[in-house]
Amino acid sequence: MIRRLDHIAIAVVDLEAAIARFVDDFGIQLAGREDVPSASTSTAFLPIEGTQIELIYPIEGEGPVAKFLAKRGGGLHHLCFETDDIDGDMQRLIKKGYRFLTDAPVDGAHGTRVVFIHPKSAGGVLIELAEYSR
């Protein structure tokens, strides 16, 4: 089942400038960074009460985030919900007519398994489901 809003992801054209904006201007602490090869992204994590902001930047100008930036520029990329049963939630949502970008979850940041719901089946919003290994 869906448990909570895990993060809000923002695609950025300059990761260092975006980190500085959130840390220096808004006073949000940087909790860490991680490259996510399966998504071709370099990611910075900025926790804020109850959730976190995730800044995403394309590694070597490739992958889906690079395409997003080329088409739309920087901005809100997706919402991510934590789930305790990603496979069960996928099956339940498929039965309701949702389409996913992949047939199965892939490795994400922080040791998660993640899958994205196609925005055309979610009112134009890209939604990620993430299951943390316990």
N, C-alpha and C positions, 0 to 999 in steps of 0.2 A: 504494500500500500504506500501511497505517497505520504511522506512524513512532514516535510517542511520545504520552504524555499531555501535551497542550498546557496545559490549565488546568482548574481546578475553579471553577465559577461558583456564587456565593452571592447569592440575591436578598435585598435589604435594604430595610427600611422607612425608614431614615434613613442616607443615604450618608455624610454627614459624620461621624456617630457611628461608623459601621462602619469608616471609614478610620482614625479616631482609635484605635479598639480595636486594629486590626492594627498600626498604626505605633507608637503610644505604649505599649500594653500588651504586645505580642508582639515589638516591635522589627523588624518587617518594613518595608523601605523602600517607599514609594510611588513607582512608576516612571512614572506618568502617568495621565491621564484622557482619555476620548474619548467623545463622543456617537455613537451608532450609530443613525441615523434609520431604517434598514430594520428594526430591532428595537424601536424606540421606547424605547431605553435610554440611560442615562448610565452609563459604566463606569469603574471605577478598577482599575488593574493593580498587583499586589503580587507581584513575582517571588520565588520561593524555590527553592533549588537543584533544577534539573532540570525545573521547571514554574512555574506561577504561580497565584495566587488572583485571581479576577476578581469584583469586587463589582458587581452589576448593580442598577440602580434605574430605575423607569419614568419616562420623560420625560412631564411633564404628566399623570401618573396614567393613562396609556393604554398599550395594547399587551398582549402576552402576559405580561410580567412583572407588570404591574399585576393581571391576572386571577389569576396564581399567588399573589401576596401576599394578595389578597382571600380566596382560597379556603383557603390553607395557612399564611399568615404567612411571615415570613422564614425562610430556611434554604437548604440545598443545593438548587440548581436543576438543574444538569446537569454532566456530564463532557464534556470536549472532547478529541478525538484529532486530532493533526496527520496529514494525509495528503499524499502527493506526487502523487496522481491522484484527485481528488474525483469526477470523472465516472465513471472506471473502478470506483472503490469503490462508488459508488451502484449501478451496473449489477450488480456482483457480489453486493451485499447484497440487491438486489431479487430476484434469482434464488434467493436463499436464503429469501425470504419476508418480508424486512423492509419496513416501510412508512415513508415519509418524510412530513414535514409540508408540504413543498413539492415540486413536480415538478422543480425545478432549483435549484442553489446561488444564493444571494443575496450581496450585499456585506456583509462583516463588518468588525470592527475591524482595524486595522493593515494594511489593504489585502488582507484575505483574502477568499476565497469560502467560504461556509459553508452547511451543510445540516444539518437535525435529523432524527434517527431517532425515529419515534413511540415513546413509552415502552411502549405496549401490545405492540409487537413486539420489545422489548428488556428483558424482565423487569421492567418498571415503572420503568426508568431512562431519563431523557431524555438522549440522546447526540448531541453535535454533532461533525461532521467539519469541519475547517478546512484549506484549502489556501492557503499563502502564495505570493504572486507572487515569483518569483525573478529 
